[in-house]
Amino acid sequence: MAAMLWPAALFGAPKWAPVSPEILQATQSEKWPEAEAEILFSRHVMTGDLGGTFVTSHVQAKIYTEKGVQNSSLFEIRHPRNFKTSELAGRVVKPDGTAVELGKNDFHRNTLAKAQGVEIVRVTFTFPDLQPGDVIEYRWASPVDDSFGSILKYHCENWIPTREFSFSTESARNDYQVMWFNCVAESNPKKTHAHDPRFARLRA
């Protein structure tokens, strides 16, 4: 099976939206005051055409405590070697609004495991000089193996509270279904078609 790469023209260089002063100056979560950190949003968008189906992901989180720093400094993304994760980008935004973006050399790939002809690759990255009060933001793009049908699973639960989780379907190479379990979605389309935009979103 040939590797599928995310076309740069579809994702482009990272364009970060400004972080609001309220979020930058916050010292604790409004809804979860004891939280060590808080995911402000976790957004995933599926887009596809005859060349394949891809999901772009974008996560933003606020760090409140030293323990939150320890648990949020290192991230990893796992994928089969023949389906390369690409367009990796990340940044740290300080309470005063200054931002430090991760460079290409900040992302590291290594083989995690090999079994029955399948090789799993791990991509890791760290946020430099992360401190309580900082906002972290990262995004990536991953191809979806939908050649013969597949199940794409996204878990809303995390070790820290999440304000907003969304999975949007703008288009796909094949027809698909969106199903939710153990939660109530604002929009819950059961049967959708490849080029029929739909979305499902959860808010805390």
C-alpha positions as CSV (number, residue, x, y, z in Angstrom):
1,M,0.0,0.0,0.0
2,A,1.4,3.4,-1.0
3,A,1.9,6.1,1.6
4,M,-0.6,9.0,1.4
5,L,0.7,12.5,2.2
6,W,-1.3,15.5,3.1
7,P,-1.0,18.1,0.3
8,A,0.5,21.2,1.6
9,A,-1.8,23.4,-0.4
10,L,-4.8,22.1,1.6
11,F,-3.3,22.9,5.0
12,G,-0.6,25.5,4.4
13,A,1.7,27.2,6.8
14,P,0.2,27.6,10.3
15,K,-1.9,30.7,10.8
16,W,-2.6,31.1,14.5
17,A,-5.5,33.1,15.8
18,P,-4.9,35.5,18.6
19,V,-5.5,34.2,22.1
20,S,-7.9,36.4,24.1
21,P,-6.6,38.4,27.0
22,E,-9.1,36.7,29.3
23,I,-7.6,33.3,28.5
24,L,-4.0,34.6,28.8
25,Q,-4.5,36.1,32.2
26,A,-6.6,33.3,33.7
27,T,-5.1,31.6,36.7
28,Q,-7.6,28.8,37.0
29,S,-10.5,27.2,35.1
30,E,-13.8,28.9,35.6
31,K,-15.8,25.7,35.5
32,W,-13.1,23.4,37.1
33,P,-11.1,25.5,39.6
34,E,-9.0,22.6,40.7
35,A,-7.9,21.6,37.2
36,E,-4.1,21.4,36.6
37,A,-4.7,22.3,32.9
38,E,-7.7,22.7,30.6
39,I,-8.2,21.9,26.9
40,L,-9.9,25.0,25.5
41,F,-10.8,23.2,22.3
42,S,-10.0,20.0,20.4
43,R,-11.1,20.3,16.8
44,H,-10.9,17.7,14.0
45,V,-11.9,18.2,10.4
46,M,-12.3,15.4,7.8
47,T,-11.8,16.4,4.1
48,G,-11.4,14.1,1.2
49,D,-11.6,13.6,-2.6
50,L,-10.5,11.0,-5.1
51,G,-6.9,11.3,-3.8
52,G,-7.9,10.2,-0.3
53,T,-9.5,11.2,2.9
54,F,-7.6,13.2,5.6
55,V,-8.2,14.6,9.1
56,T,-6.7,17.8,10.3
57,S,-6.6,18.2,14.1
58,H,-6.1,21.4,16.1
59,V,-5.8,21.5,20.0
60,Q,-5.4,24.5,22.3
61,A,-4.9,24.1,26.1
62,K,-4.2,26.3,29.1
63,I,-1.8,25.3,31.8
64,Y,-2.5,26.3,35.4
65,T,-0.1,24.4,37.7
66,E,3.4,22.9,37.9
67,K,1.8,19.4,37.7
68,G,0.0,20.6,34.6
69,V,3.3,21.6,33.2
70,Q,4.8,18.2,33.9
71,N,1.9,16.3,32.3
72,S,1.7,18.6,29.3
73,S,5.3,19.2,28.2
74,L,5.6,16.1,26.1
75,F,3.1,14.9,23.4
76,E,3.1,12.0,21.0
77,I,1.2,10.9,17.9
78,R,1.2,7.3,16.7
79,H,0.5,6.0,13.2
80,P,1.4,3.2,10.9
81,R,4.6,4.0,8.9
82,N,2.8,3.9,5.5
83,F,0.3,6.6,6.7
84,K,2.5,9.5,7.5
85,T,1.4,12.2,9.8
86,S,2.4,15.6,8.4
87,E,2.0,19.4,8.7
88,L,3.0,19.3,12.3
89,A,3.0,22.7,14.0
90,G,2.9,24.0,17.6
91,R,3.5,27.0,19.8
92,V,3.5,28.3,23.3
93,V,1.8,31.6,24.1
94,K,2.9,33.4,27.3
95,P,0.5,35.4,29.5
96,D,1.9,38.6,28.1
97,G,1.0,37.5,24.5
98,T,4.4,36.6,23.3
99,A,4.6,33.3,21.4
100,V,7.3,30.7,20.6
101,E,6.7,28.4,17.7
102,L,8.1,24.9,17.4
103,G,10.5,24.4,14.5
104,K,10.9,21.4,12.2
105,N,13.7,20.0,14.3
106,D,11.5,20.0,17.4
107,F,9.5,17.0,16.1
108,H,11.1,13.6,16.3
109,R,10.0,10.3,14.7
110,N,11.0,6.8,15.8
111,T,9.8,3.3,15.4
112,L,7.6,2.2,18.4
113,A,6.8,-1.4,17.5
114,K,6.8,-3.9,14.7
115,A,4.4,-6.8,14.5
116,Q,3.1,-9.0,11.6
117,G,4.5,-6.7,9.0
118,V,3.0,-3.6,10.5
119,E,5.4,-0.9,11.8
120,I,4.1,1.7,14.2
121,V,5.8,5.1,14.3
122,R,5.7,7.6,17.1
123,V,6.1,11.3,16.6
124,T,7.0,13.2,19.8
125,F,7.5,16.9,20.5
126,T,8.0,19.0,23.6
127,F,7.1,22.6,24.4
128,P,10.1,24.6,25.5
129,D,10.2,26.4,28.8
130,L,6.6,25.7,29.6
131,Q,5.3,27.5,32.7
132,P,2.0,27.7,34.6
133,G,-0.1,30.3,32.9
134,D,1.0,29.4,29.4
135,V,-1.2,28.4,26.5
136,I,-0.1,25.6,24.2
137,E,-1.4,25.0,20.7
138,Y,-0.7,22.2,18.2
139,R,-2.0,20.8,15.0
140,W,-1.3,18.0,12.6
141,A,-2.8,16.2,9.6
142,S,-3.3,12.5,9.2
143,P,-4.6,10.4,6.2
144,V,-7.5,7.9,6.8
145,D,-7.3,4.4,5.4
146,D,-10.8,4.3,3.8
147,S,-9.9,2.2,0.7
148,F,-12.0,-0.8,1.9
149,G,-13.9,0.9,4.7
150,S,-12.7,1.7,8.2
151,I,-13.8,2.9,11.6
152,L,-12.3,6.2,12.7
153,K,-12.6,6.7,16.5
154,Y,-12.2,9.9,18.5
155,H,-12.4,9.9,22.3
156,C,-13.7,13.1,23.9
157,E,-12.5,12.1,27.4
158,N,-9.1,13.3,28.5
159,W,-7.0,13.4,31.7
160,I,-7.9,17.1,32.0
161,P,-11.2,18.9,31.4
162,T,-12.2,19.8,27.9
163,R,-14.3,22.9,27.1
164,E,-15.1,22.0,23.5
165,F,-14.6,18.9,21.3
166,S,-15.7,18.9,17.7
167,F,-15.4,16.5,14.7
168,S,-16.5,18.1,11.4
169,T,-16.9,16.3,8.1
170,E,-16.5,18.7,5.1
171,S,-16.1,15.9,2.5
172,A,-14.9,12.4,2.0
173,R,-13.9,10.0,-0.7
174,N,-16.7,7.5,0.3
175,D,-20.0,7.7,2.0
176,Y,-19.8,7.5,5.8
177,Q,-21.7,7.5,9.0
178,V,-21.2,9.5,12.2
179,M,-22.2,7.9,15.4
180,W,-21.9,9.1,19.0
181,F,-21.7,7.0,22.2
182,N,-22.4,8.0,25.8
183,C,-22.8,11.6,25.0
184,V,-25.3,14.1,23.5
185,A,-24.2,16.0,20.3
186,E,-25.6,19.2,19.0
187,S,-25.8,17.6,15.6
188,N,-26.0,13.8,15.1
189,P,-26.2,12.8,11.4
190,K,-26.6,9.1,11.0
191,K,-26.3,8.7,7.2
192,T,-24.2,11.1,5.2
193,H,-22.7,11.3,1.8
194,A,-19.2,12.0,0.7
195,H,-19.6,15.6,-0.3
196,D,-22.4,16.6,2.1
197,P,-20.9,18.9,4.9
198,R,-22.0,17.9,8.4
199,F,-20.6,18.4,11.8
200,A,-21.0,17.1,15.4
201,R,-19.9,19.2,18.3
202,L,-19.8,18.8,22.1
203,R,-19.4,21.6,24.6
204,A,-18.7,21.3,28.3
